Amino acid sequence: MANMVFDVHVHIAQVACHPATDRFLLDRKNWYLRRFLGQLGFTRDLLRRPEANELICRKLADWIAASNIDRVVVLAMDGAYDLEGRPDLLHTRWVTDNDFVAGLAQRHPSILFGASVHPYRADALDELRRVVARGACLVKWIPSAQRIRPDHPRCIPFYELLAEYRVPLLVHTGNEHASSRSLNDWNDPALLRVAIERGVTVIAAHCGARVFLHERCRFNTFRNMALEYENLYGDLGAFGIPTRLSVLRAMQKDDRLLSKIIYGSDFPAWVMPRWFIFSIGPKAVREILREANPLERPYRLMKALGMPREVFSRAATLLRQKAESGGVR
């Protein structure tokens, strides 16, 4: 298990799960999602078919089997809730049900169940207990999209239960573009101190790095906190873009910081190998471009950029899951 390659950050769509999800997936004005669907070979006509979810799951399982990734954490996505614990349908962009992902993990040993539970839900603690019983290896949040302020007192009982169960919390940090462009200040790594100081193992997705050059970069906040707190880590989600190369190089120059980084692709995030030609050379660029498997491409790019083996296997020591037996600890 120590030598296994883990990808802790893989999204999946679930059609006909929630009205907001279907609007999000089928909206022709959503160019960002259109680009995602196109690179995966999914069309809107396919997503309207009754067997769409089965086709999506089968395709993902095939990509995993054909890749160098041994274990993939597939992520559920809870909706938005208000402070009274009621579903916030106005601000919910997409939902992937916990049981949908848990069922997928039961059918495919290479897939691990990444749950998503909103801490403001009236039944948040009961739902957390339930998904842990179903084998959840972590919980995922996108604060700006789900309207979760991580330092709000409503989150504290949830953090205490996460710590008790030793369930890591994977949290989007930095600006978010795919599902929400508001409340990005809630994606600040500094707001995660409340969880960290209550003993939760926190994985800061994207390490607070920016996507566009005009945006505020929160990587320095993440770096300082990762060096301060033993239980804060960061993932490499969506690092296959040129604006994050400087952050990647900063990690590689600091052995202490690099020891806090784990691999996650943020599949189906874009990978742009041509922009890295001066770092990895034209031969490596050509080989990555020829790779048809969208789950394999980001892995190969991170390997070509010199990320060490430990980055790809470190999740084995963090996730609440024993891959050997399928049980949980």
Secondary structure, DSSP 8 states (H G I E B T S, - for coil): -TT--EEEEEE---TTS-HHHHHHHH-TT-HHHHHHHHHHT--HHHHTSTTHHHHHHHHHHHHHHTSS-SEEEEE-B---B-TTS-B-TTT----B-HHHHHHHHHH-TTEEEEE---TTSTTHHHHHHHHHHTT--EEEE-HHHHT--TTSGGGHHHHHHHHHHT--EEEE-S---SS--S-GGGG-GGGGHHHHTTT--EEEEGGG--SSTTS---HHHHHHHHHH-TTEEEE-TT--SGGGHHHHHHHHT-HHHHTTEE----BT----GGGGHHHHHHHHHHHHHH---TTHHHHHHHHHTT--HHHHHGGGGTSS--TTTS---
